[in-house]
Amino acid sequence: MKHIPKKRFGQNFLIDQDIIRSLIEAIRPAPDDLMVEIGPGLGAMTKPLLQTLNHLHAVELDRDVIAWMQDHYPAGKITIHNIDALKFDFTSLGPKIRVVGNLPYNISTPILFHLLDNVDHIIDMHFMLQKEVVERMVAEPSSPAYGRLSVMLQYRLYMEYLLTVPPEAFDPPPKVESAFVRAVPWPTLPHPAKDEALLAKVVATAFGQRRKTLRNTLKGLLDDAGFAALGIDPQLRAENLGVAQFVAIANHLA
């Protein structure tokens, strides 16, 4: 029976075999890897991953997809977790996991932030995402795509834009281009924050009105003396600051 993609789950199944081969080559699975796939769908990446892996964990919400998977994969090779990825405790799998997936585009950003909460247990992550999101993830300061997502992910992760994927590589084709990205947690944070919650607050506040100057957006948090002490021009906007400068502000306030 053919599985009908469900709009509420943001299902777009990857079908282009050349692109699938490129993704698996980028992931480079090894037999003993502790790997978890988010949203395996109809097995575009699952099947070739299992040709190398001894075992794979899969996080899948759609019960119809799970029924399909149970018919197609030997039970000893795959463990299926029927749960929303936003609620899944990735740390429960072990201390060194690799995460892969074609993430549902409608909840991709919340999933990325959820994974940041589990990042101490993660070796690396490889994701198919909306191209616009990947561009924001890897964006440099003072570029149009640079924003809160860029800063908060780059604080914890080194990221590489690997591949652009056209809509026709999927069934049904999404209305947007996609991209494949690699994210690797920094072994040692390049710019450690004394208080990461405070860093998140500073970044969110600064980008809350991104066309305004830092003097205006951070009013009540940082005064002119603070800007002077940090050597940061208060006439700049949030998009002009790198991760190190945001951490410097948070550490000054801490």
RADAPE-V217010 format. One record per run of one state. SS is the DSSP state (H for helix, E for strand, - for the rest). FROM is the first residue (numbers start at 1). TO is the last residue. If there is no record, write none. Layout:
[[SS,FROM,TO] [SS,FROM,TO]]
This chain:
[[-,1,6] [H,7,9] [-,10,12] [E,13,14] [-,15,16] [H,17,27] [-,28,34] [E,35,38] [-,39,45] [H,46,50] [-,51,55] [E,56,59] [-,60,62] [H,63,72] [-,73,74] [H,75,77] [E,78,81] [-,82,89] [H,90,93] [-,94,96] [E,97,102] [-,103,104] [H,105,116] [-,117,118] [H,119,121] [E,122,130] [H,131,138] [-,139,147] [H,148,156] [E,157,165] [-,166,166] [H,167,169] [E,170,171] [-,172,177] [E,178,185] [-,186,195] [H,196,208] [-,209,212] [E,213,213] [H,214,217] [-,218,223] [H,224,230] [-,231,236] [E,237,237] [H,238,240] [-,241,242] [H,243,253] [-,254,254]]
